[in-house]
């Protein structure tokens, strides 16, 4: 893929991530968005380096103040929100998922395993940050079950559906020859 095509595809994926972030259903402290769908698709369509650039730019632009996070959020204060850890997790999760696909190919098995690894990493890092902010910074003292019931369990069915959509779309785009 040429450098121009890489840059164009990375920019398009960044735009898609920003748009998907605005499609949001408020659900307590953690809204339901299409962000994980977008980041997983980024990992499936881009090389690891481009996935890193795309997800890093998303965070940098949001922290710099552009209202691109869920519910038009953005700015330096975003790092004090309990959900910011999920956004931070997008960087390593997208890079490792892209690398996994690069190493093991675009088989059904690779897609399924990579989606599981992607979500495991996003939830692990996101929940650790959520716990740290809620219990440490905000002093709310939430127990493990409370945290899981607010920031994990309600999202499992939707994340399975979004992963299926990302896998399907990635396969169709590759079959059509629109991406390498």
C-alpha positions as CSV (number, residue, x, y, z in Angstrom):
1,X,0.0,0.0,0.0
2,X,1.4,3.4,-0.9
3,X,2.1,6.0,1.7
4,X,-0.6,8.2,0.3
5,X,-3.1,5.4,0.5
6,X,-2.0,4.5,4.1
7,X,-2.4,8.1,5.2
8,X,-5.8,8.4,3.5
9,X,-7.1,5.2,5.0
10,X,-5.8,6.2,8.5
11,X,-7.5,9.6,8.2
12,X,-10.8,7.9,7.1
13,X,-10.6,5.5,10.0
14,X,-10.0,8.4,12.4
15,X,-13.0,10.2,11.0
16,X,-15.1,7.1,11.4
17,X,-13.9,6.7,15.0
18,X,-14.9,10.3,15.8
19,X,-18.3,9.8,14.2
20,X,-18.9,6.5,16.0
21,X,-18.0,8.2,19.3
22,X,-20.9,10.5,18.9
23,X,-23.4,7.7,18.4
24,X,-24.1,7.3,22.1
25,X,-26.7,6.0,24.5
26,X,-26.2,7.2,28.0
27,X,-26.1,4.4,30.5
28,X,-24.9,5.5,33.9
29,X,-21.2,6.6,34.0
30,X,-20.3,4.5,30.9
31,X,-22.3,5.3,27.8
32,X,-23.0,2.8,25.0
33,X,-21.2,3.9,21.9
34,X,-19.9,2.5,18.6
35,X,-16.3,3.3,19.6
36,X,-15.3,-0.3,20.2
37,X,-16.8,-1.2,16.8
38,X,-14.7,1.6,15.2
39,X,-11.5,0.7,17.0
40,X,-11.9,-3.0,16.2
41,X,-12.5,-2.2,12.6
42,X,-9.4,0.1,12.6
43,X,-7.4,-2.9,13.9
44,X,-8.7,-5.1,11.2
45,X,-8.2,-2.7,8.3
46,X,-4.9,-1.0,9.3
47,X,-1.4,-2.2,9.9
48,X,-0.2,-2.0,13.6
49,X,1.7,1.3,13.0
50,X,-1.3,3.0,11.4
51,X,-3.6,1.7,14.1
52,X,-1.3,3.2,16.7
53,X,-1.3,6.5,14.8
54,X,-5.0,6.6,14.4
55,X,-6.0,5.8,18.0
56,X,-3.2,8.0,19.4
57,X,-4.4,11.0,17.3
58,X,-7.9,10.4,18.5
59,X,-6.8,10.7,22.1
60,X,-4.5,13.6,21.4
61,X,-7.1,15.6,19.6
62,X,-9.7,14.9,22.3
63,X,-7.4,15.8,25.2
64,X,-6.4,19.0,23.3
65,X,-10.0,20.1,23.5
66,X,-11.8,19.0,20.4
67,X,-15.2,17.6,21.4
68,X,-14.7,14.2,19.8
69,X,-15.2,11.9,22.7
70,X,-18.6,10.4,23.5
71,X,-21.3,12.9,24.1
72,X,-19.1,15.6,22.5
73,X,-16.6,15.4,25.4
74,X,-13.0,16.5,25.2
75,X,-10.4,18.5,26.9
76,X,-7.7,17.9,29.5
77,X,-10.4,17.3,32.2
78,X,-11.3,14.1,30.3
79,X,-8.4,12.3,32.0
80,X,-10.2,12.6,35.3
81,X,-13.3,10.8,34.1
82,X,-13.7,7.1,35.1
83,X,-14.3,6.1,31.4
84,X,-11.0,7.6,30.1
85,X,-9.2,4.3,30.8
86,X,-11.3,2.6,28.1
87,X,-10.1,5.3,25.6
88,X,-6.5,4.8,26.7
89,X,-6.9,1.1,26.2
90,X,-7.8,1.7,22.5
91,X,-4.2,2.3,21.7
92,X,-2.6,-1.0,22.8
93,X,-5.7,-3.0,22.0
94,X,-5.8,-1.8,18.4
95,X,-2.1,-2.3,17.9
96,X,-2.0,-5.8,19.4
97,X,-5.2,-6.8,17.5
98,X,-3.7,-5.5,14.2
99,X,-0.5,-7.4,14.9
100,X,-2.4,-10.6,15.7
101,X,-4.3,-10.4,12.4
102,X,-1.0,-9.7,10.6
103,X,0.6,-12.7,12.2
104,X,-2.2,-15.2,12.0
105,X,-4.2,-14.1,8.9
106,X,-7.8,-13.3,8.3
107,X,-9.4,-16.6,9.2
108,X,-12.6,-16.9,11.1
109,X,-10.7,-18.3,14.0
110,X,-8.2,-15.4,14.0
111,X,-11.0,-12.8,13.9
112,X,-12.8,-14.4,16.8
113,X,-9.7,-14.8,19.0
114,X,-8.5,-11.3,18.2
115,X,-11.9,-9.8,19.1
116,X,-11.8,-11.7,22.4
117,X,-8.3,-10.4,23.1
118,X,-9.2,-6.9,22.0
119,X,-12.2,-6.7,24.4
120,X,-10.3,-8.4,27.2
121,X,-7.5,-5.8,27.0
122,X,-10.0,-2.9,26.7
123,X,-12.0,-4.1,29.7
124,X,-8.9,-4.9,31.8
125,X,-7.3,-1.5,31.4
126,X,-10.6,0.4,31.3
127,X,-11.9,-1.3,34.5
128,X,-8.6,-0.7,36.3
129,X,-8.7,3.0,35.5
130,X,-12.4,3.2,36.3
131,X,-11.7,1.7,39.7
132,X,-8.7,4.0,40.3
133,X,-10.7,7.1,39.5
134,X,-13.9,6.1,41.3
135,X,-12.2,4.8,44.4
136,X,-9.1,6.9,44.6
137,X,-9.6,10.2,42.8
138,X,-13.3,10.6,43.4
139,X,-13.4,8.7,46.7
140,X,-16.7,6.8,45.8
141,X,-15.5,3.4,47.2
142,X,-17.2,1.2,44.8
143,X,-16.9,-2.6,45.3
144,X,-15.9,-5.0,42.6
145,X,-19.5,-6.2,41.9
146,X,-20.7,-2.6,41.6
147,X,-17.9,-1.7,39.2
148,X,-18.6,-4.8,37.1
149,X,-22.4,-4.2,37.1
150,X,-21.9,-0.6,35.9
151,X,-18.9,-0.7,33.6
152,X,-18.7,-4.3,32.3
153,X,-21.7,-6.6,32.4
154,X,-24.3,-4.4,30.6
155,X,-21.9,-4.0,27.6
156,X,-21.1,-7.7,26.8
157,X,-24.0,-8.4,24.5
158,X,-23.5,-5.1,22.5
159,X,-19.8,-5.7,22.3
160,X,-20.4,-9.2,20.8
161,X,-22.7,-7.7,18.2
162,X,-20.3,-4.9,17.4
163,X,-17.4,-7.4,17.1
164,X,-19.5,-9.4,14.7
165,X,-20.3,-6.3,12.6
166,X,-16.6,-5.3,12.5
167,X,-15.5,-8.8,11.5
168,X,-18.2,-9.0,8.8
169,X,-17.4,-5.5,7.4
170,X,-13.6,-6.2,7.4
171,X,-14.1,-9.5,5.5
172,X,-16.3,-7.8,2.9
173,X,-13.9,-4.9,2.4
174,X,-11.0,-7.3,2.0
175,X,-12.9,-9.6,-0.4
176,X,-13.9,-6.6,-2.5
177,X,-10.2,-5.6,-2.7
178,X,-10.9,-2.2,-1.1
179,X,-8.2,-2.7,1.5
180,X,-5.1,-4.9,1.7
